[in-house]
Amino acid sequence: MNAEKHGNGLAGLELVLGQETAYSPAGIRVLVSDFAPDVEPRIESPGALSERGRGLELVVALSLRWGWHRLRVDQKQVWCKLPLE
């Protein structure tokens, strides 16, 4: 997992099933936390033969929305919401 590799070796994963509301469709919220708050998530442009660098690009392509924020001074969380259908 990228969070473990780039987040100082410690990472957390949480999955939350959300019901549809007037403001948001039903979906699964995926939350990944790590201990590298200064490393901002960014979409990379890997070479055609590269075996890495596409993780966030896949998240963007498959999710309804995504984002990130700092949880504490030493921790950040990246999240996305995946559709149920």
PyRosetta script that sets phi, psi and omega in degrees:
from pyrosetta import init, pose_from_sequence

init()
pose = pose_from_sequence("MNAEKHGNGLAGLELVLGQETAYSPAGIRVLVSDFAPDVEPRIESPGALSERGRGLELVVALSLRWGWHRLRVDQKQVWCKLPLE")
pose.set_psi(1, 135.8)
pose.set_omega(1, -179.2)
pose.set_phi(2, -57.9)
pose.set_psi(2, -39.4)
pose.set_omega(2, -178.7)
pose.set_phi(3, -61.3)
pose.set_psi(3, -37.3)
pose.set_omega(3, 178.6)
pose.set_phi(4, -71.2)
pose.set_psi(4, -41.6)
pose.set_omega(4, -178.1)
pose.set_phi(5, -68.0)
pose.set_psi(5, -45.3)
pose.set_omega(5, -174.5)
pose.set_phi(6, -98.9)
pose.set_psi(6, -5.7)
pose.set_omega(6, -175.2)
pose.set_phi(7, -106.1)
pose.set_psi(7, 38.9)
pose.set_omega(7, 177.8)
pose.set_phi(8, 63.6)
pose.set_psi(8, 29.0)
pose.set_omega(8, 172.2)
pose.set_phi(9, 83.4)
pose.set_psi(9, -5.7)
pose.set_omega(9, 179.7)
pose.set_phi(10, -120.9)
pose.set_psi(10, 136.3)
pose.set_omega(10, -179.9)
pose.set_phi(11, -149.7)
pose.set_psi(11, 156.1)
pose.set_omega(11, 176.8)
pose.set_phi(12, -130.7)
pose.set_psi(12, 151.0)
pose.set_omega(12, 179.5)
pose.set_phi(13, -134.0)
pose.set_psi(13, 134.3)
pose.set_omega(13, 178.2)
pose.set_phi(14, -136.9)
pose.set_psi(14, 135.1)
pose.set_omega(14, 176.3)
pose.set_phi(15, -117.2)
pose.set_psi(15, 131.4)
pose.set_omega(15, -178.1)
pose.set_phi(16, -129.2)
pose.set_psi(16, 123.6)
pose.set_omega(16, 177.4)
pose.set_phi(17, -87.4)
pose.set_psi(17, 123.4)
pose.set_omega(17, -177.6)
pose.set_phi(18, -113.9)
pose.set_psi(18, 140.2)
pose.set_omega(18, 177.2)
pose.set_phi(19, -84.1)
pose.set_psi(19, 158.1)
pose.set_omega(19, 178.2)
pose.set_phi(20, -68.9)
pose.set_psi(20, 138.2)
pose.set_omega(20, 174.9)
pose.set_phi(21, -128.4)
pose.set_psi(21, 178.8)
pose.set_omega(21, 177.3)
pose.set_phi(22, -65.0)
pose.set_psi(22, -22.0)
pose.set_omega(22, -175.6)
pose.set_phi(23, -104.8)
pose.set_psi(23, -13.8)
pose.set_omega(23, -172.9)
pose.set_phi(24, -152.3)
pose.set_psi(24, 135.9)
pose.set_omega(24, 176.5)
pose.set_phi(25, -72.2)
pose.set_psi(25, 160.7)
pose.set_omega(25, 176.3)
pose.set_phi(26, -61.7)
pose.set_psi(26, 148.6)
pose.set_omega(26, 179.5)
pose.set_phi(27, -178.8)
pose.set_psi(27, -179.5)
pose.set_omega(27, 177.4)
pose.set_phi(28, -111.2)
pose.set_psi(28, 122.4)
pose.set_omega(28, 176.9)
pose.set_phi(29, -92.7)
pose.set_psi(29, 125.9)
pose.set_omega(29, 179.1)
pose.set_phi(30, -108.9)
pose.set_psi(30, 124.5)
pose.set_omega(30, -179.9)
pose.set_phi(31, -121.5)
pose.set_psi(31, 125.6)
pose.set_omega(31, 179.4)
pose.set_phi(32, -123.6)
pose.set_psi(32, 124.6)
pose.set_omega(32, -179.6)
pose.set_phi(33, -116.3)
pose.set_psi(33, 151.4)
pose.set_omega(33, 176.8)
pose.set_phi(34, -147.6)
pose.set_psi(34, 174.8)
pose.set_omega(34, -178.1)
pose.set_phi(35, -107.6)
pose.set_psi(35, 45.9)
pose.set_omega(35, 175.6)
pose.set_phi(36, -135.0)
pose.set_psi(36, 68.2)
pose.set_omega(36, -174.2)
pose.set_phi(37, -65.6)
pose.set_psi(37, -19.9)
pose.set_omega(37, -178.4)
pose.set_phi(38, -86.7)
pose.set_psi(38, -7.5)
pose.set_omega(38, 178.5)
pose.set_phi(39, -95.9)
pose.set_psi(39, 100.2)
pose.set_omega(39, -178.3)
pose.set_phi(40, -77.4)
pose.set_psi(40, 137.9)
pose.set_omega(40, 176.6)
pose.set_phi(41, -63.0)
pose.set_psi(41, 137.2)
pose.set_omega(41, 177.5)
pose.set_phi(42, -147.0)
pose.set_psi(42, 146.7)
pose.set_omega(42, 177.9)
pose.set_phi(43, -81.7)
pose.set_psi(43, 126.5)
pose.set_omega(43, -178.6)
pose.set_phi(44, -101.7)
pose.set_psi(44, 166.3)
pose.set_omega(44, 175.7)
pose.set_phi(45, -119.4)
pose.set_psi(45, 80.0)
pose.set_omega(45, -178.0)
pose.set_phi(46, -71.4)
pose.set_psi(46, 159.2)
pose.set_omega(46, 175.6)
pose.set_phi(47, -65.9)
pose.set_psi(47, 160.8)
pose.set_omega(47, -176.8)
pose.set_phi(48, -58.6)
pose.set_psi(48, -31.2)
pose.set_omega(48, -178.0)
pose.set_phi(49, -98.9)
pose.set_psi(49, -0.4)
pose.set_omega(49, -179.2)
pose.set_phi(50, -66.6)
pose.set_psi(50, 140.6)
pose.set_omega(50, 179.8)
pose.set_phi(51, -96.7)
pose.set_psi(51, 7.3)
pose.set_omega(51, 179.6)
pose.set_phi(52, -145.4)
pose.set_psi(52, 171.8)
pose.set_omega(52, 176.3)
pose.set_phi(53, 94.8)
pose.set_psi(53, 11.0)
pose.set_omega(53, -178.0)
pose.set_phi(54, -114.3)
pose.set_psi(54, 2.3)
pose.set_omega(54, -174.5)
pose.set_phi(55, -57.5)
pose.set_psi(55, -54.3)
pose.set_omega(55, -178.5)
pose.set_phi(56, -69.4)
pose.set_psi(56, -31.6)
pose.set_omega(56, 175.8)
pose.set_phi(57, -61.1)
pose.set_psi(57, -39.8)
pose.set_omega(57, 176.5)
pose.set_phi(58, -67.3)
pose.set_psi(58, -41.0)
pose.set_omega(58, 177.9)
pose.set_phi(59, -58.7)
pose.set_psi(59, -47.2)
pose.set_omega(59, -179.9)
pose.set_phi(60, -61.4)
pose.set_psi(60, -42.6)
pose.set_omega(60, -177.5)
pose.set_phi(61, -68.0)
pose.set_psi(61, -34.2)
pose.set_omega(61, -173.7)
pose.set_phi(62, -96.0)
pose.set_psi(62, -17.3)
pose.set_omega(62, -172.4)
pose.set_phi(63, -98.3)
pose.set_psi(63, 159.4)
pose.set_omega(63, 173.8)
pose.set_phi(64, -72.8)
pose.set_psi(64, -37.7)
pose.set_omega(64, 175.8)
pose.set_phi(65, -164.6)
pose.set_psi(65, 164.9)
pose.set_omega(65, 179.5)
pose.set_phi(66, -152.3)
pose.set_psi(66, 166.1)
pose.set_omega(66, 177.3)
pose.set_phi(67, -174.7)
pose.set_psi(67, -173.0)
pose.set_omega(67, 177.4)
pose.set_phi(68, -155.3)
pose.set_psi(68, 159.4)
pose.set_omega(68, 176.5)
pose.set_phi(69, -158.5)
pose.set_psi(69, 161.4)
pose.set_omega(69, 175.2)
pose.set_phi(70, -82.4)
pose.set_psi(70, 134.5)
pose.set_omega(70, 175.7)
pose.set_phi(71, -87.3)
pose.set_psi(71, -43.1)
pose.set_omega(71, 179.7)
pose.set_phi(72, -144.7)
pose.set_psi(72, -176.5)
pose.set_omega(72, 178.8)
pose.set_phi(73, -61.1)
pose.set_psi(73, -33.7)
pose.set_omega(73, -174.3)
pose.set_phi(74, -109.6)
pose.set_psi(74, 16.6)
pose.set_omega(74, -174.4)
pose.set_phi(75, -149.3)
pose.set_psi(75, 144.9)
pose.set_omega(75, 173.3)
pose.set_phi(76, -130.5)
pose.set_psi(76, 165.6)
pose.set_omega(76, 179.2)
pose.set_phi(77, -136.2)
pose.set_psi(77, 129.7)
pose.set_omega(77, 174.0)
pose.set_phi(78, -105.5)
pose.set_psi(78, 137.0)
pose.set_omega(78, -177.4)
pose.set_phi(79, -135.3)
pose.set_psi(79, 157.6)
pose.set_omega(79, 170.6)
pose.set_phi(80, -149.5)
pose.set_psi(80, 159.8)
pose.set_omega(80, 175.8)
pose.set_phi(81, -118.3)
pose.set_psi(81, 120.6)
pose.set_omega(81, -179.6)
pose.set_phi(82, -99.2)
pose.set_psi(82, 139.9)
pose.set_omega(82, 178.0)
pose.set_phi(83, -71.4)
pose.set_psi(83, 152.2)
pose.set_omega(83, 176.6)
pose.set_phi(84, -79.9)
pose.set_psi(84, -24.3)
pose.set_omega(84, -178.4)
pose.set_phi(85, -108.6)
pose.dump_pdb("model.pdb")
